């Protein structure tokens, strides 16, 4: 029996990425697409590459009908939407996966501080499971409400977790430098993403105030069993999709690159979407583009006693819609790789 899925915010980048995956998922069926801005036409009218693949009409959010009761609803929406609407779906027995920051924190104070919104459903936030299967796979299997991780947070957490688990680093020295493609800003036009401004230009943004910082620190603190603070600086670069995050930390004791890499291989053994690359080999974002993979390259700077880990992922896949589908598979009792076991596309 197929999983019936509804997408709220279907015409944005996060929504369209999920539609592309669901249309070829062997155990899923889309029963409703809604959006606040682009509606009243088939989805393929907004995205012609879907003509003949998904011609379902996008309905106005709040006024839609469903061809069947959904089993799961995805909120591919900005912060502050899901927290108002999730309860109505949960009360109907519909599982919820939210793309925004609304349900990423058990304690809503962090959300309110960094996102500047008063949380409308703090009681639901306490029930939500953070949607990173590499950390919370078993909890996700029984979850009804999932807070999908942020794209930059996903790369940082996957890069650092094994080092914390193995006690390799002094987390007080942890610095993460991240580069991200322009699509991470979403579909809405913005002067800073206008082609003449963005082409051949890169810049740091939200230095010391990025909204993914508390998410990264919260999850790494849970891994370490003590408070973890990070220095985190994101940069936007002139490419459409992809994240390269590089984590630096001082080693507690001298170790070789092979020893450090072995700790990562052991930690991620059996993980379907994490690849630990050969030491020194970092093919970059093109090696994961269009896939749900995260590539990790583990290096040791012996001269300075530092661990350096590079994480590459596609911000629209493992950083967003691919992660959401992986979570849907888990909460619906399916093989988590369904609809996702495909090679990256090159170039």
ABEGO torsion letter per residue (X at the ends): XBBBBBBBGAABAAAAAAAAAAAABAABBBABBBBAABBGBBAAAABAAABGABABBBBBBGABBBABBBABBBBBBBBGAAAAAAAAAAAAGBBBBBABAAAABABAAAAAAAAGBBBABAAAAAABBBBBAAAAAAAAAABABBBBBBAAAAAAAAAAAAAAAAGABBAAABBBBBBBBAAAAEABBBAAABAAAABGBBBBBGBGABAAAAAAAAAAAAAAGBBBBBBBBBBBBBBABEBBBBBBBBBABBBBAAAAAAAAAAAABGBAABBBBBBGBBAEAAAABGBABBBBBBBBBAAAGBBBBBBBBBAABAABAAAAAAAAAAAAGBBAABGABBBBBOX
